[in-house]
């Protein structure tokens, strides 16, 4: 039986993911999220108007309106703040995806964990000329990433690049 060793790795030799140059996503994604939020706001306000029309308790109805408007002001502010923090980077052995405003998240997916790569475009995405790159991993749904707001040709090139890296790692 061989002697088992597990020597420590020098932490200074690890690559620094924070020094990676992240590529931003398209500003058209901001338009998509703003439109989606506005559609939702209109639907909520129609429901509120229906309660107002039925003469529901006026004290509560205006309190509800205040909460709705406060929530949507925060939602719109958050959308603008988030836009500047979205980014991705393709490296030799992995892909990184950065997002978040109050809580920043960077997901690193090694190519040897990737199971499947796809691109999607909804109706609004087609109108705005953007796509989403979806990367599914062997680690389950917690490590899957969706990179929204990419130009369709860039999403396709990234899909092909990740697929080539995955097939090269499989050999």
N, C-alpha and C positions, 0 to 999 in steps of 0.2 A: 504494500500500500504506500502510495506517495505521501510525502509530508505536505500537508495543506498550508499554504501561506496566503495571506491577504494583506499585502503591504499598503500602507496609506499613500494616497495621491497628494502631491504637493498642490495646495490650493492656488498658488500663484501661477501654476501651469494651466489652469482651466481657462477657456476662452471667456472673455467678458462680453456677455450678451447685450449689455447696456451701451456698448460702443458701436453697435451695429447701426448702419444707416438704413432706417426704415423708409420705405416708399409710401407716400400718402395714397389714400384712395381718392376717387373722383369726388368733386364737390357736388356732383349730381346726386350722390347718395344723400346729401343734406336736403336737397329738394324733395327726394322721395320720402324721407322720414317726416319732413315738415308737412307734406301733403297728407300722409297717412294720419298724422296727429291732428291735422285740421279736420279731416273727414270724421275722425272719432269725436272731436269736440262738437262738431255740428250734430252728430247723432245724439250725444249726451244732452246738448242744449234743446233739441227737439223733445226729448223725454222730459226735461225740466219744464219746457213750455207746456207740455200736456198736463203735468201736475199743476202748474200755475192756472191753466184754463179750467181745471176741475175745482178751483178754489180750495186747494189743499191748505192746511194750516200755514198762514202767511209767515209766521215767525220761523218755522222750519224751512219753508221754501226759499227764503232769502239767505238763510244760513247755508243751505245746500248749494245755492248759486255761488256764494262766496267761496266755499270749499272747492267747487268745480273750477272756478276761475283761478284760484290760487294754485291748484294742482297743475292746470294747463300752463300757467305762466312759468312754473318750475320746469315743466316738461319741455317747453320751447327753449328756455334758457339752457337746459341740459343738452338738448340736441346740438346747439351751436358749440357748446364746450366740448362735447364728445368728438365732433368732426375733426378737430385738430389733433386728436390723440389716436385716431385710427392709423394703422400702418402695418406693413408686412415686409419681410426680408427673406430672400431665398439664398441659402448658403450651400456649401458643398455637401453637407451631410444632414441638413434639416431645413425646415421652414419655420419662421417666427411670425406671430400675429400679435399686434399690440392694440389694446383698446382700453377704455375706461377714463373717467374724469376724477371723481372723488376717490375711487379705488382703481388704480392702474393694474392691468393684467397683461402679462406677456406669456403666450403659450408657445412652447417650443415642441415641434413634432419632428422626431427623427424619421428619416425616410424608411428605415427598416421596420417601423411600426405602422406605416400607411398600408391600408387594405384596398382603398378605392378612392378615386378622385373624380369629381364631376363638376359641371357648371350648370347653373340654373338662371332663368330669366322669366320673371313674371310679366304681367301686362304693363304695369307701371315701369318696370325695368326696361322693357322694349321701347316704350315711349321716350324714356330718358337716355337710352343708349348705355346702360350699365348691365353688369352681370355679377353673380356671386359664385365664388370658387368654394366648393365643399370638399373637405378632406376628411375621410373616415379612417379611423385608426383601429388597431387591434386592441387598444386599451379600453374600448367602450365609448359610450357617449360623452363622458367627461373630458376626454382628450380630443374629441373631434373639433375641427374648426371650420367656420364659415367666414370667408373674407368677402364682405359685400362691397359694392360700389366700384368694381373694376370695369374698365372698358372691355367690351366683349372679346376683342382680339388679344388683349393682355391676359384675360382670364383663360382663354384657350391656350396661349403660349405657356402660361404657368402650369396648366393642367398637363400639357405635353411634357414639360420639363420635369415635373414631379413624377409623372408616369415613367419616364426614362430612368430617373434616379432610382425609383422603386424596383424596376426590372433589372437594373444593373446591380442593386444590392441583393437581389434574389439569387443571382448566379453564384 
